[in-house]
Amino acid sequence: MSDNKPLNIALIIGSLRKESINRAFAEYMVSQMPEHVTVTECQIDDLPLYNEDIDTDTAPESYTRIRNQVGEADALLIVSPEYNRSIPGGLKNAMDILSRPKDGSVLNNIKVAFVTASPGTYGGRSCGFDLRKIMLPFAAQVLLAPEVYLSHATDALGEDNKVSSERTQQYLQKFVDAFVEFVED
Ligand SMILES: Cc1cc2nc3c(=O)[nH]c(=O)nc-3n(C[C@H](O)[C@H](O)[C@H](O)COP(=O)(O)O)c2cc1C
């Protein structure tokens, strides 16, 4: 029996589409997590666009939901494409919501890691860089290595949209192992 303390990871997938390749990589990583790790996906496609006027005592329930999910987790994992060399709008909106209230943001000192994937040459790395940048004011603890920007990422998926490349599987396993160690540290 494992004596590891249970870990709770909040997962945000930056793509909203059903056949998302980023979702496929996220699902593979989740399947490779050790038994004592629970991953909870945070829904972002129903979050109203961030607006300070509605972020009051009667803020949308979905704002409270995602803040609680991330706030209660031991760490946050974000898996995302880049859109126009930056963070996709839906994900940026979620980060804006998580960034408030300013003094009590659940992003403060959070442990976080990023994985990006793209069918293109650069693997979505501009999104990864921009995510790192927006975490700076929160003194977040960002997993710096291994950096994972999956380029030509569709080549690693089979017809069933699951990760079929052994090389990519091994690479993602290294990331998963490093991430769990980082969260436990
Ligand atoms: C609005 C939009 C902007 C995009 N911009 C980029 C980009 O800057 N760099 C890139 O590598 N791919 C870009 N792409 C292509 C995405 O990487 C590709 O559609 C990818 O499959 C999206 O991830 P997903 O499969 O997880 O939804 C863009 C796609 C869309 C829809």
The ligand as an SDF file (V2000), in Angstrom:
LIG
                    3D

 31 33  0  0  0  0  0  0  0  0999 V2000
   -7.6960   31.4880  -33.6090 C   0  0  0  0  0  0  0  0  0  0  0  0
   -6.5470   30.5390  -33.8090 C   0  0  0  0  0  0  0  0  0  0  0  0
   -5.2560   31.0310  -33.7350 C   0  0  0  0  0  0  0  0  0  0  0  0
   -4.1730   30.1510  -33.8820 C   0  0  0  0  0  0  0  0  0  0  0  0
   -2.9100   30.6340  -33.7290 N   0  0  0  0  0  0  0  0  0  0  0  0
   -1.8660   29.7540  -33.7000 C   0  0  0  0  0  0  0  0  0  0  0  0
   -0.5510   30.2230  -33.3990 C   0  0  0  0  0  0  0  0  0  0  0  0
   -0.2980   31.3710  -33.1590 O   0  0  0  0  0  0  0  0  0  0  0  0
    0.4400   29.2830  -33.3360 N   0  0  0  0  0  0  0  0  0  0  0  0
    0.2270   27.9550  -33.5920 C   0  0  0  0  0  0  0  0  0  0  0  0
    1.1520   27.1630  -33.4900 O   0  0  0  0  0  0  0  0  0  0  0  0
   -1.0130   27.5030  -33.8960 N   0  0  0  0  0  0  0  0  0  0  0  0
   -2.0660   28.3750  -33.9570 C   0  0  0  0  0  0  0  0  0  0  0  0
   -3.3200   27.9230  -34.2420 N   0  0  0  0  0  0  0  0  0  0  0  0
   -3.5000   26.5250  -34.6100 C   0  0  0  0  0  0  0  0  0  0  0  0
   -3.7030   25.6840  -33.3670 C   0  0  0  0  0  0  0  0  0  0  0  0
   -2.4340   25.3610  -32.8190 O   0  0  0  0  0  0  0  0  0  0  0  0
   -4.4290   24.3820  -33.7490 C   0  0  0  0  0  0  0  0  0  0  0  0
   -5.7240   24.7050  -34.2370 O   0  0  0  0  0  0  0  0  0  0  0  0
   -4.5200   23.4460  -32.5640 C   0  0  0  0  0  0  0  0  0  0  0  0
   -5.0290   22.2120  -32.9930 O   0  0  0  0  0  0  0  0  0  0  0  0
   -5.4050   24.0330  -31.4890 C   0  0  0  0  0  0  0  0  0  0  0  0
   -5.3300   23.2400  -30.3230 O   0  0  0  0  0  0  0  0  0  0  0  0
   -6.4600   22.1990  -29.9440 P   0  0  0  0  0  0  0  0  0  0  0  0
   -6.3950   21.0820  -30.9800 O   0  0  0  0  0  0  0  0  0  0  0  0
   -6.0860   21.7220  -28.5880 O   0  0  0  0  0  0  0  0  0  0  0  0
   -7.7940   22.8860  -30.0250 O   0  0  0  0  0  0  0  0  0  0  0  0
   -4.4090   28.7720  -34.1190 C   0  0  0  0  0  0  0  0  0  0  0  0
   -5.7290   28.3200  -34.2160 C   0  0  0  0  0  0  0  0  0  0  0  0
   -6.7760   29.1720  -34.0630 C   0  0  0  0  0  0  0  0  0  0  0  0
   -8.1910   28.6290  -34.1170 C   0  0  0  0  0  0  0  0  0  0  0  0
  1  2  1  0
  2  3  1  0
  2 30  2  0
  3  4  2  0
  4  5  1  0
  4 28  1  0
  5  6  2  0
  6  7  1  0
  6 13  1  0
  7  8  2  0
  7  9  1  0
  9 10  1  0
 10 11  2  0
 10 12  1  0
 12 13  2  0
 13 14  1  0
 14 15  1  0
 14 28  1  0
 15 16  1  0
 16 17  1  0
 16 18  1  0
 18 19  1  0
 18 20  1  0
 20 21  1  0
 20 22  1  0
 22 23  1  0
 23 24  1  0
 24 25  2  0
 24 26  1  0
 24 27  1  0
 28 29  2  0
 29 30  1  0
 30 31  1  0
M  END
$$$$
